[in-house]
Amino acid sequence: MNRLLPILTSFALITLLCTCGPAQNKGIRSGETATEGGLNHLAGQKSPYLLQHARNPVDWYPWGDEALAKATAESKLLIISVGYAACHWCHVMEHESFEDSTVAAVMNEHFVSIKVDREERPDVDDVYMTACQLSSQSSCGWPLNVIALPDGRPIWAGTYFPREQWINVLNQFSKLKTDDPAKMEEYATSLTDEIVKRNAFSPNNTAGLTLSREEVNAFTDKFLTTIDQKDGGAAGAPKFPMPVLYEFLLAQHFYTKDEPTLAAITLTLDKMADGGIYDHLAGGFARYSTDAAWKVPHFEKMLYDNGQLVSLYAHAYQATGKERYAEVVRQTIAFTESSLSDKNGAFYASLDADTEGEEGLTYIWTQEEIGKVLADEALTDAFSDYYSVTKSGNWEGHNILYRRKNAVTLAEKHGYKNKTALKEAMDAAAIKLLAVRDLRPQPGLDDKALTAWNSLMITGYTDAFRALGDEAYRKRAIKTGNFLRKQMMAPNGQLNRNFKDGNSAINAFLDDYALLAQACIDLYQITFDEAWLATATKLTDYANAHFFDEATGLYNYTSDLDPALISGNVPVNDQVIPSGNSIMARALHQLGILTANDEMPNRSRKMMALMQSAVQRNGPRFFGNWARLGLELMEPTFEVAILGADAGTMRGQMSKAYHPNALYLGGNKEGDLELLTNKLVPGETTIYVCLEKVCQLPVNDTELALKQLR
């Protein structure tokens, strides 16, 4: 691909690494149309991100046939600019360039400009992010800005540019189109060919169907050497929570009891919960920290992070009994309820990092402000010590709340009886500060609801219910599941991607189907309502019909009903959100066991076999969810059938413990599941611990059943 790089050398380009946060919502309301003055073709869109750009002097179009047809008819290059509502540098570039009439005049004269919300159209984002990774001399992130031919084939891609450099980019490509169009065609052809190759899937090995214990232990040990031994997480900065990695490690520890594995998990979770990345007043996690110690967050809060982190901390609480993890679960759920919840049952996508154009403005404090709120010098001193607050500030003249000191030592220093008394005082102080913080200007809200992200949050609530037993969590999970079934799902199982202002739109992608299927499996296990398994089956059947690729043995990211992009995509890498294929493979494994449908686990094993050598070579770093599936296929998965009037109570007692090797089914009647047939004993509640449909002796006591699981 070096032959693609010379086009870059005449540009003094600045590319920033994914340092994305939000800006003020200066756009329009959904429902305004392009017939109103000062609006471009983004008017009427539902995406808050697109609407933020609807009053730009740039004549933006949404992604679609209209823009591509216009570019073809007028023989103009495309500008494809991808971002999202909580992306800080997206809005910096908007303010510097896209709101500037001079820049807009150049873009409107020589280009057809398209704005894309990457959260609505991750398929488009993936294609052009791949183009950036292949063609850029520097790092790629958002905003992602692409120059492409009228048919969508990219010539070049980069990220944020200050105004003068962006004008230079535009002029360079306008000149190149006039002077040497053949050269542009050459670049586009070469780059597109490489994108197609990059996104194609070629199985490395199908010889084995499962990983071995020795292989998993070996790549786990190797991965543990990459953990920051002081602050947890990956060594270096920035630091991103990667829940899927620690879910794998937690399951690995369950089977091996390896203490270094557990130590890596607890170190990371403890440091994250103490760090500035965690909101110590309201709960919830920011998307990442800019430093190596989890201190300075990039203040945006994303639903997909918090949903997965609720699950992870709930599982860690089950495995360790550490009360701090339960507290994080409760506080994070309280945050999602207060700040990301729609009255109809949906969860919103994100909160911006910026408030009134300043990053973190809502969240940061001076010591003087804290002192005025608490109105107690001794309490202020203790609080400042507890949360690393200084008079001069611990970040840009202000303070981010984070914990670094030993609570026992602080309790003694500030005259508290013990660390419990200290914590009670700090919690009371936090309530006062939060009440004041809530009166400040608040960050912008991206109030669209995405099927995939809502599904992650449903699973988070089901895991929280199992760990903590709070009935409110179960009810909320059910409410959101019903919302998705009603608003996002057609009778034939087809899903839409997003929901806003009463309308759902955009044909859904593989992760929407896979994550909702998994959420339905989780909902069944906390309700014993077989309708959830029927929904999961309908979703996987639809995905089999419209996403499965017989040639690769895996699923495409986009449906066969969607217009083709310049490249297909078979997602296999587990990133912050696991790949659609690994999620689907785990869902098929579990759903097949619960419904006694052998075809589903067989497909799951075949998918794992296709990925086996990649997981063996690389370990969990980019294949954490595949590695987790490998454990589930390698180790026994028990079917725990509970039948009788007290089935729900006994299920709750058993599922408080961390048992990644168990799936629960049952109810107060036998229902229609094969595994429950002839197992109801009148007048009793009976537990059957089974493996591959063969059951141990039934018991009426949860402790006896748990011994059978062990």
Residue pairs with C-beta under 8 A, 6 or more apart in sequence:
1 134
1 135
1 190
1 191
1 194
3 190
4 134
4 135
4 156
4 187
4 190
4 191
5 135
5 137
7 155
7 156
7 176
7 187
8 135
8 136
8 137
8 156
10 172
11 165
11 168
11 169
11 172
12 165
12 168
13 137
13 138
13 158
13 161
13 165
13 169
14 160
14 161
14 162
14 165
15 136
15 137
15 138
15 139
15 140
15 141
15 158
15 159
15 160
16 89
16 139
16 141
16 159
16 160
17 139
17 141
17 238
18 139
18 140
18 141
18 142
19 88
19 89
19 141
19 290
19 298
20 83
20 84
20 86
20 87
20 88
20 89
20 90
20 141
20 142
20 287
20 298
20 300
21 86
21 87
21 88
21 89
21 298
21 299
21 300
21 352
21 353
21 354
21 359
22 85
22 86
22 87
22 88
22 91
22 300
22 350
22 351
22 352
22 353
22 354
22 443
22 444
23 52
23 88
23 90
23 91
23 92
23 94
23 95
23 352
23 354
23 357
23 444
24 91
24 354
24 356
24 357
24 444
25 48
25 52
25 85
25 352
25 444
26 52
26 55
27 48
27 50
27 51
27 52
27 53
27 54
27 55
28 39
28 43
28 51
28 54
28 55
29 51
30 44
30 45
30 46
30 51
30 500
30 501
31 44
31 501
32 39
32 43
32 44
32 54
33 39
33 43
33 44
34 40
34 41
34 43
34 44
36 43
38 55
39 54
39 55
40 53
40 54
40 55
40 56
40 58
40 59
40 60
40 61
41 59
41 60
41 61
41 62
41 66
41 67
42 50
42 51
42 53
42 54
42 60
42 61
42 62
42 115
43 51
43 54
45 51
45 54
45 62
46 448
46 498
46 500
46 501
46 503
46 505
47 85
47 117
47 119
47 120
47 448
47 498
47 500
48 85
48 444
48 445
48 446
48 447
48 448
48 500
49 83
49 84
49 85
49 87
49 90
49 115
49 117
49 119
49 446
50 60
50 62
50 115
50 117
52 85
52 91
52 94
53 60
53 94
53 98
53 115
54 60
56 94
56 98
56 99
56 104
57 98
57 99
57 100
57 101
57 104
57 105
57 108
58 98
58 103
58 104
58 107
58 108
58 113
59 104
59 107
59 108
59 113
60 81
60 113
60 114
60 115
61 67
61 70
61 112
61 113
61 114
61 115
62 114
62 115
62 116
63 80
63 114
63 115
63 116
63 121
63 124
65 563
67 78
67 112
67 114
68 78
68 150
68 151
68 152
70 76
70 112
71 77
71 78
71 112
71 150
72 150
72 151
74 112
75 150
76 110
76 111
76 112
76 150
77 110
77 111
77 112
77 147
77 148
77 149
77 150
77 155
77 173
77 174
77 177
78 111
78 112
78 113
78 114
78 146
78 147
78 148
78 149
78 150
78 152
79 107
79 111
79 112
79 113
79 114
79 145
79 146
79 147
79 148
80 114
80 116
80 124
80 128
80 144
80 145
80 146
80 148
80 152
80 154
81 98
81 113
81 114
81 115
81 116
81 143
81 144
81 145
81 146
82 116
82 117
82 118
82 124
82 125
82 128
82 129
82 142
82 143
82 144
82 145
82 146
83 90
83 115
83 116
83 117
83 118
83 142
83 143
83 144
84 90
84 117
84 118
84 119
84 142
84 350
84 446
85 117
85 119
85 349
85 350
85 352
85 444
85 446
86 287
86 300
86 302
86 349
86 350
86 351
86 352
86 353
86 444
86 446
87 142
87 143
88 298
88 300
88 353
88 354
88 359
89 141
89 142
89 143
89 159
89 160
90 142
90 143
91 354
92 160
93 143
93 145
93 160
93 161
93 166
96 162
96 163
96 166
97 103
97 161
97 163
97 166
97 167
98 104
100 163
102 167
103 163
103 166
103 167
103 170
106 167
106 170
106 171
106 174
107 113
107 170
110 170
110 174
110 177
111 170
112 150
116 124
116 125
118 124
118 125
118 142
118 144
119 349
119 446
119 448
119 450
119 498
120 448
120 450
120 497
120 498
120 506
121 506
122 509
122 511
122 557
123 509
123 557
123 558
123 562
123 565
123 569
124 565
125 144
126 199
126 557
126 569
126 571
127 195
127 199
127 565
127 566
127 567
127 569
128 144
128 146
128 154
128 157
129 140
129 144
129 157
130 195
130 198
130 199
130 567
131 146
131 154
131 156
131 157
131 191
131 195
132 140
132 144
132 146
132 157
132 158
132 159
133 140
134 191
134 194
134 195
134 198
135 154
135 156
135 157
135 191
136 156
136 157
136 158
136 159
138 158
138 159
139 159
140 157
140 158
140 159
141 159
141 160
142 159
143 159
143 160
144 157
144 158
144 159
145 157
145 158
145 159
145 160
145 161
145 166
145 169
146 154
146 156
146 157
147 154
147 155
147 156
147 157
147 169
147 173
148 154
148 155
148 188
149 155
149 184
149 185
149 188
151 566
152 565
152 566
153 188
153 189
153 191
153 192
153 566
154 188
154 191
154 192
154 195
154 566
155 173
155 184
155 187
155 188
155 191
156 173
156 187
156 191
158 169
161 169
173 184
176 183
176 184
177 184
192 566
192 567
195 566
195 567
196 566
196 567
196 568
198 567
199 567
199 568
199 569
199 570
200 568
200 570
201 552
201 554
201 570
201 572
203 552
203 553
203 610
203 611
204 610
204 612
204 613
204 614
205 609
205 612
205 613
206 606
206 609
206 610
206 612
207 609
208 609
208 612
209 605
209 606
209 608
209 609
209 612
209 633
210 605
210 608
210 612
210 630
210 633
210 634
211 608
211 612
211 615
211 616
211 627
211 630
211 631
211 633
211 634
212 634
213 634
215 616
216 252
216 627
216 630
216 631
216 634
217 256
217 258
219 615
219 616
219 618
219 619
219 620
219 627
220 249
220 252
220 258
220 261
220 619
220 620
221 260
222 619
223 245
223 619
223 620
223 621
224 260
224 261
224 264
226 234
226 235
226 621
227 233
227 234
227 235
227 264
227 267
227 268
228 234
228 235
228 236
228 239
228 292
229 267
230 293
231 239
231 267
231 271
231 292
231 293
231 294
232 264
232 267
232 268
232 269
232 270
232 271
232 272
232 294
233 239
233 240
233 241
233 242
233 268
233 271
233 272
233 294
234 240
234 242
235 292
236 292
237 289
237 290
237 291
237 292
238 288
238 289
238 290
238 291
238 298
239 277
239 288
239 289
239 291
239 292
239 294
240 287
240 288
240 576
241 272
241 277
241 285
241 288
241 305
241 308
241 309
241 576
242 576
242 624
243 305
243 308
243 309
243 311
243 312
243 576
244 308
244 574
244 576
244 578
244 620
244 624
244 625
244 628
245 620
245 621
245 624
246 265
246 268
246 269
246 312
246 316
247 311
247 312
247 315
247 624
247 625
247 628
248 620
248 624
248 625
248 627
248 628
248 631
249 261
249 264
249 265
249 620
250 265
250 312
250 315
250 316
250 319
250 658
250 660
251 628
251 631
251 632
251 660
252 258
252 261
252 631
253 261
253 262
253 265
253 319
254 319
254 658
254 659
254 660
254 661
255 631
255 635
255 661
262 319
262 320
265 316
266 316
266 320
266 322
269 312
269 313
269 316
269 325
270 324
271 293
271 294
272 278
272 285
272 294
273 313
273 324
273 325
273 328
274 294
274 402
274 403
274 404
275 289
275 293
275 294
275 295
275 297
275 402
275 403
276 286
276 289
276 294
276 295
276 296
276 297
276 395
276 400
276 401
276 402
277 285
277 286
277 288
277 289
277 294
277 295
277 297
278 284
278 285
278 286
278 294
278 328
278 402
279 285
279 286
279 301
279 335
279 363
280 387
280 401
280 402
280 403
280 430
281 401
281 430
281 433
281 434
281 437
282 331
282 334
282 335
282 338
282 339
282 434
282 437
283 328
283 330
283 331
283 332
283 333
283 334
283 335
284 301
284 306
284 331
284 332
284 335
284 336
284 339
285 301
285 305
285 306
285 309
285 332
286 297
286 298
286 299
286 300
286 301
286 353
287 297
287 298
287 300
287 301
287 302
287 305
288 297
288 298
289 295
289 296
289 297
289 298
290 296
290 297
290 298
294 402
295 394
295 395
295 400
295 402
296 395
296 400
297 360
297 400
298 353
298 359
299 352
299 353
299 354
299 359
299 360
299 362
299 363
299 443
300 350
300 351
300 352
300 353
300 443
301 335
301 339
301 340
301 350
301 351
302 349
302 350
302 453
303 336
303 340
303 347
303 348
303 349
303 350
303 450
303 453
303 454
303 456
303 457
304 452
304 453
304 456
304 576
304 577
305 576
306 332
306 335
306 336
306 340
306 457
306 460
307 336
307 347
307 453
307 456
307 457
307 458
307 459
307 460
308 456
308 460
308 577
309 328
309 332
309 460
310 329
310 332
310 333
310 457
310 460
310 461
310 463
310 464
311 459
311 460
311 463
311 464
313 325
313 326
313 328
313 329
313 332
314 325
314 326
314 329
314 460
314 463
314 464
314 466
314 467
314 468
315 463
315 467
315 658
315 660
316 322
316 325
317 323
317 325
317 326
317 329
317 467
317 468
318 466
318 467
318 656
318 657
318 658
319 658
326 467
326 468
329 464
329 467
329 468
330 468
333 460
333 461
333 464
333 473
336 347
336 457
337 476
339 351
339 445
340 347
340 348
340 349
340 350
340 351
340 445
341 347
341 348
342 348
342 447
342 449
344 483
344 487
345 479
345 480
345 482
345 483
346 449
346 454
346 480
346 483
346 484
346 487
346 499
347 449
347 453
347 454
347 457
347 480
348 445
348 446
348 447
348 448
348 449
349 446
349 447
349 448
349 449
349 450
349 453
350 445
350 446
351 443
351 444
351 445
351 446
352 443
352 444
352 445
352 446
353 359
353 360
353 443
354 360
354 361
354 443
354 444
355 361
355 362
355 440
355 441
355 442
355 443
355 444
356 441
360 398
360 400
361 440
361 441
362 437
362 440
362 441
362 442
362 443
363 400
363 437
364 395
364 398
364 399
364 400
365 389
365 398
365 399
365 401
365 433
366 393
366 397
366 398
366 399
367 380
367 384
367 389
367 390
367 391
367 393
367 399
370 380
370 383
370 384
370 389
370 399
370 433
371 377
371 380
373 432
373 433
373 436
374 380
374 383
374 429
374 432
374 433
378 414
378 415
379 425
379 429
381 414
382 410
382 414
382 416
382 422
382 425
382 426
383 389
383 426
383 429
384 390
385 405
385 410
385 413
385 414
386 403
386 405
386 407
386 410
386 422
386 426
387 399
387 401
387 402
387 403
387 426
388 394
388 399
388 400
388 401
388 402
388 403
388 404
388 405
389 399
389 401
390 399
393 399
394 400
394 402
407 419
407 422
407 423
408 418
408 419
410 416
410 419
410 422
411 417
411 418
411 419
411 421
411 422
414 422
416 422
416 425
447 500
448 498
448 499
448 500
449 498
449 499
449 500
450 497
450 498
450 499
450 512
451 484
451 488
451 495
451 496
451 497
451 498
451 499
451 508
451 512
451 515
451 516
452 497
452 508
452 509
452 511
452 512
452 515
452 516
452 577
454 480
454 483
454 484
455 484
455 512
455 515
455 516
455 518
455 519
456 515
456 519
456 577
457 480
458 477
458 480
458 481
458 484
458 519
458 522
458 523
459 515
459 518
459 519
459 522
461 473
461 474
461 476
461 477
461 480
462 473
462 474
462 477
462 519
462 522
462 523
462 525
462 526
463 522
464 470
464 473
465 471
465 473
465 474
465 477
465 526
466 525
466 526
466 652
466 655
466 656
467 656
469 652
469 656
474 526
474 527
477 519
477 522
477 523
477 526
478 523
478 527
481 519
481 520
481 523
481 532
484 516
484 519
485 535
487 499
487 504
488 495
488 496
488 499
488 504
488 508
489 495
489 496
489 516
489 535
489 539
492 538
492 542
493 538
493 539
493 541
493 542
494 507
494 508
494 542
495 507
495 508
495 512
495 513
495 516
495 539
495 542
496 504
496 505
496 506
496 507
496 508
497 504
497 505
497 506
497 507
497 508
497 509
497 512
498 504
498 505
498 506
499 505
507 559
507 561
507 562
508 559
509 557
509 558
509 559
509 580
510 543
510 547
510 555
510 556
510 557
510 558
510 571
510 580
510 581
510 584
511 557
511 571
511 577
511 579
511 580
511 583
513 539
513 540
513 542
513 543
513 547
513 580
513 584
514 543
514 555
514 580
514 581
514 583
514 584
514 587
515 583
516 536
516 539
517 535
517 536
517 539
517 540
517 543
517 584
517 587
517 591
518 536
518 583
518 586
518 587
518 590
520 532
520 533
520 535
520 536
520 539
521 532
521 533
521 536
521 587
521 590
521 591
521 594
523 529
523 532
524 530
524 532
524 533
524 536
524 594
524 665
525 651
525 655
525 663
525 664
525 665
526 651
526 655
528 647
528 648
528 651
528 665
528 666
528 667
528 671
530 667
530 671
530 672
530 673
533 591
533 594
533 595
533 673
536 587
536 591
537 591
537 595
537 597
540 584
540 587
540 588
540 591
540 600
543 555
543 584
546 559
546 560
546 561
547 555
547 556
547 557
547 558
547 559
547 560
548 554
548 555
548 556
549 555
549 556
549 570
552 570
552 610
553 606
553 607
553 610
554 570
554 572
554 581
554 607
554 610
555 570
555 580
555 581
555 584
556 568
556 569
556 570
557 568
557 569
557 570
557 571
557 580
558 565
558 568
558 569
570 581
571 579
571 580
571 581
572 579
572 581
572 582
572 611
572 614
572 623
572 626
573 579
573 622
573 623
574 582
574 620
574 622
574 623
574 624
574 625
574 626
575 622
578 624
578 625
579 625
579 626
581 607
581 611
582 611
582 623
582 625
582 626
582 629
583 625
584 607
585 603
585 604
585 607
585 608
585 626
585 629
586 604
586 625
586 628
586 629
586 632
588 600
588 601
588 603
588 604
588 607
589 600
589 601
589 604
589 605
589 629
589 632
589 633
589 637
590 637
590 663
591 597
591 600
592 598
592 599
592 600
592 601
592 602
592 604
593 601
593 637
593 639
593 663
594 639
594 663
594 665
594 673
594 675
595 673
595 674
596 673
596 674
596 675
596 693
604 629
604 633
605 633
608 626
608 629
608 630
608 633
611 623
611 626
612 630
614 623
614 626
615 623
615 626
615 627
615 630
619 627
620 627
631 660
632 660
632 661
635 661
636 661
636 691
637 661
637 662
637 663
637 691
638 661
638 662
638 663
638 689
638 690
638 691
638 709
639 663
639 665
639 675
639 688
639 689
639 690
639 691
639 693
640 654
640 662
640 663
640 664
640 665
640 666
640 687
640 688
640 689
640 690
640 705
640 709
641 665
641 666
641 675
641 676
641 679
641 687
641 688
641 690
641 695
642 650
642 651
642 654
642 664
642 665
642 666
642 667
642 685
642 686
642 687
642 688
643 666
643 667
643 668
643 669
643 670
643 676
643 679
643 680
643 681
643 685
643 686
643 688
644 650
644 668
644 680
644 681
644 684
644 685
644 686
645 668
645 685
646 685
647 666
647 667
647 668
647 685
649 685
650 685
650 687
650 702
650 705
651 664
651 666
653 702
654 662
654 664
654 687
654 702
654 705
654 706
655 664
657 706
659 709
661 709
662 709
665 673
665 675
665 676
666 676
667 676
669 680
670 676
670 677
670 678
670 679
670 680
674 693
675 690
675 693
679 686
679 688
679 698
680 686
681 698
684 700
685 700
686 698
686 699
686 700
687 698
687 699
687 700
687 701
687 702
687 704
687 705
688 695
688 696
688 698
689 695
689 696
689 699
689 705
689 708
689 709
690 696
696 708
699 705
699 708
